[in-house]
Amino acid sequence: MVASLMACQPAHEQSSKRLANGTTSQPVITQISKRLITDIVECTGRIDVPPNQRAALYTPIGAVVSDIQVLPGDLVQQGQKLFTLTHQNIVKVQEDYLIARSTYETEKVNLERKKVLYDNQSISQREYRTAQHRFNVARASYLSLREQLTLIGLSPAMVEAGNISSSLIFKAPISGFVAEIMAVSGSYIDVNTPILTLVNTDHKHVELQVYADQINRVRPGQEVRFHLAGNDTEYQAYVHLVGKEVQEDTRTITVHAHLHEENDPNLIVGSYLYAGILVNADSLYSLPVDAIVQLGDQQVVLLHENNNLVPYQVQTGKTFKGYVHILNYQELLKKNIVAKDAYYLYDSQNE
């Protein structure tokens, strides 16, 4: 129930006073209005990109890295040359392939001839099976080396045509930024060793880690507000997917959120962030927190009426971003209310 608690001094009598916090007593006036009021699920996370927007380049064969043409942070286009691998191992696998291909073709002809002889009962079954075995071994070796050529980026057809190469040129599989280079020119790299990573930042998103006991409050579509570690700039996103598995080490569940401003250059992939997911959000009649005066177990606001400040009791709900929900707002609609320094004004007028 709204109730007038006491009479106040006229405002012109208060204006000559200086409050305890050093400000003048001239009141700042507002009116109650609807604002976004919500609960918040606090969490942490980082800026990330989808898995298909990352690429790690590994050496498929032991070789020497040479002619690295990019630096970390460089923007590259798909198909652009990045570096070269050179080594006799590259020549050796092509040589092995040609020998295996020749052996395969020889054993194929031999098997066909043996089959004719076996059908005519000119050779024994054992001799025919020996020819089959030799053909199968040659065929397996040939196909294996053919696949190896393809995996390391060489064309079997080019090799068969006599175009033997001593180097492999690596090109960017995706467009993006060079995230890291793990080798230097002239160094020997073993097979399956990472050399370079690329990241396409066109589709950045937010990966949040929400504690398992809070996840039942999170739904797709809810707004997310976050800021990077060491930066007060606030960014917005919205919940897109809620994970279904608890990470045992942290007891958190991953929540995937899409950005409202995907291409902001300040959002660097991998950056750590602090976030709040807005749950149970609603537009509610609210006042600034500074408009509320706490009197024991009661809360009041100061109404500015006929140049007087009149205390009225209010009932408050949840608070968000410096505003508090007023439950008994009906009696305060269109009233002029002190918005700032209400506590000091109240204290000053009762000295």
JOSUL-V172335 format. One record per helix or strand of 3 or more residues. SS is the DSSP state (A for helix, B for strand). FROM is the first residue (numbers start at 1). TO is the last residue. If there is no record, write none. Layout:
BEGIN
SS/FROM/TO
SS/FROM/TO
END
This chain:
BEGIN
A/11/14
B/28/30
B/33/49
A/51/53
B/54/58
B/63/66
B/81/86
A/88/119
A/125/151
A/156/160
B/167/171
B/176/181
B/194/199
A/201/203
B/204/211
A/212/217
B/223/228
B/235/242
B/252/259
B/272/288
A/289/291
B/293/295
B/298/305
B/308/314
B/316/320
B/323/326
A/330/332
B/337/340
A/342/349
END
